[in-house]
Amino acid sequence: MSRTLTQKLGIKPGYKVWLVNIPDHYYDILIGFPEDIDLMEEADDMAADFVHVFVYSEEELETLFPVCKSSLKKDGMRWVSYY
């Protein structure tokens, strides 16, 4: 059986997740998104298990990347997607 996009991204139950600049349809394409995750409202030093940031340009990435990096736990995972 094929894995869902949520599984491929590595989002697991119990994770603290920070989603940055997500598109309006983000939750529509994430089948099986765990209900028991903690969605972070803003950056929090070394708190997130998973960060997914969406950017329009390299300049935007250069601005957001340091904040996203500092928000991750040492063993956390980050994904960067371009619009």
N, C-alpha and C positions, 0 to 999 in steps of 0.2 A: 504494500500500500504506500502511496506517496505521502511524504511528510507535508504538513501545512507550512505556510509562510511563517507563522508564529514559531513553529518548531525549528525551521531553518535559521531564523534570526537568533534563536537561543533563549527566547523569553520563557522563563520557568515560573511555576507557582511559588509564591512567597517572595518574589523579587521586588526590590525597590526600583522603579522605572522612571526615568525622566525623558519625556518626549518633547523635542524642540522644533518649532515651526512645522508641525505635521500638517499634511494636506487634509482637507475636509473629509475625504473618503478613507482615511487611514484605518479606522476600525472596521469598515466594510470589507476590506481585503484581508484582514487578520482573523481568519477563521480559527476558533479555538483559543482566543485570547483569554488567559487565565483571569478569573474573577477575583482571586485572592492576592493580587499584586497591590503594591502600594505605589500609586501614581504621585510622583513628586510635582509640586506646583512650580518650584524654582530650584536653582542650583543650591547644593548643600555639600560642603567639602567632604569628599571621600565617602559619600552615603549611597550612591547608586550602584546597583548590580548591572544595570543596563541603561545605556543612553543611545537614543536614535535622534540624530539631528538632520534636518533637511535644509539645504542651502541653494541659493540661486547662482552664486558666483564664488570664485576663489577668495575674493576679498571678504565676503560674508563668512566663509569657512575660517579664514585667518582670525576673524574677530571672535567667532563662537567656539572654535576648537579648544583654546586654553581653558575656558570656563567648563566646557564639557569634560575635558580631561581631568581637571581638578575635582570634579564632582563624582568621579568613579572611584569605587573601591579598588584596591590594588589588583584584585583578580576580576574586576569588572570588564564588561564588554561594551564597545561602542560601534555604532554603525553610522556612516555618513552617506546620505543620498542626495543627489542633485536633481532639482526640478528641471 
